């Protein structure tokens, strides 16, 4: 069984999010019925979650 710390979005979130955020804005923005969170808001929330999971 793989530990959550080995998941790409956990191990290398910053790099992956930089690559994915443009697609997130373009594609989800077109499908959403209301404004979506900005890439910066998503990154901030993800980093907060990572800190909680790491016990910091």
Helices and strands as residue ranges (DSSP letters): G 4-6, H 8-11, H 13-23, I 24-28, H 29-31, H 39-53
